[in-house]
Amino acid sequence: MLFGAILGLALLALGAGNPVLRASAQTSPSVTPLEVTEIAPGVFVHQGAYAVFTPSNRGDIANLSFVIGRDAVAVIDTGGSAAIGQALRAAIRAVTDKPIRYVINTHMHPDHLFGNVAFADDRPDFIGHHKLARALATRAERYLAINAELLGPEAFAGTRLIPPTRVVQDRLVIDLGERELMLEAQPTAHTDNDLTVHDSTTGTLFLGDLLFMRHIPALDGSIRGWMELINRLEQIPARRAVPGHGPPSAAWPEAIQPQKLYLQRISTEVRRMIKQGRSIAEAAATVGLSEKDAWLLFDEFNARNVTAAFAELEWE
């Protein structure tokens, strides 16, 4: 019932009779494939722009990946619009004609899953954290309205939400043929529905937005939970990590150290201001400013992060 409610809301918001929707899962021969980098054998990553949604980038602001096994392909995140999803699918088809059996969403944010619709005709398992469907149901109307406005009608055309058809309660192993991916549902951190993917064959760890590089982290879950989870993630024996935003890959666990420092500083400074009896508005205007030169999009996200951290930590 929950999956159906999300789909019904999405179709109502965008118009179920719109012919663009019916055709949106098809990849036109004229679609230009996204540029991808093979970071390890059979592992490809498209690097999204360091930006917020605009009509010109069509929602192409997150890193998107696919992994090819002997028998099948798994896609990890699909982009911020149907158009970007189609371009990602075209990039896959430029590399392999193996069936796309799995589409994995690392969390609920639109820049990572609004491209799902481009893969609907492949009839894959759409896989997500067991809390993903509920999170989408809660935010579907808002996500669709806001991002349609940000992207504009042309860039947003055909975009609709496709919820998970298969969920990860704890851990799930999927077999691509001589290559297994370990999917793990994480506790509340960046969001309450973060999912990681580990390709042990190449030692590649896909972290979604649990890892930001250069792009400032965005807190939509729990700063305490995120910091605790980082300590555990650092112990995973991976060669490289793929961030949700940043370069296609980086050495692990070195890649997460700047983010760890940022979250620690935000937490420490917010706690100090709470102890001093300062207001949330004062904290939002001053906390974290020493980190400004270390991150792109600082002005767009830092005050939000501080506000979320303050709301959480004042109840300790």
Sequence and secondary structure as in RCSB ss.txt:
>XXXX:A:sequence
MLFGAILGLALLALGAGNPVLRASAQTSPSVTPLEVTEIAPGVFVHQGAYAVFTPSNRGDIANLSFVIGRDAVAV
IDTGGSAAIGQALRAAIRAVTDKPIRYVINTHMHPDHLFGNVAFADDRPDFIGHHKLARALATRAERYLAINAEL
LGPEAFAGTRLIPPTRVVQDRLVIDLGERELMLEAQPTAHTDNDLTVHDSTTGTLFLGDLLFMRHIPALDGSIRG
WMELINRLEQIPARRAVPGHGPPSAAWPEAIQPQKLYLQRISTEVRRMIKQGRSIAEAAATVGLSEKDAWLLFDE
FNARNVTAAFAELEWE
>XXXX:A:secstr
 HHHHHHHHHHHHH TT HHHHHTTS  TT      EEEETTEEEE   SS   TTTTT  S EEEEE SS EEE
E   SSHHHHHHHHHHHHHH  S EEEEE SSS HHHHTTGGGGGGG  EEEEETTHHHHHHHHHHHHHHHHHHH
HHHHHHTT      SEEESSEEEEE SS EEEEEE  SSSSSS EEEEETTTTEEEEEEEEESSB    SS HHH
HHHHHHHHTTS  SEEEEEESSS EETTGGGHHHHHHHHHHHHHHHHHHHTT  HHHHHHHTTGGGGGG BTHHH
HHHHHHHHHHHHHTT 
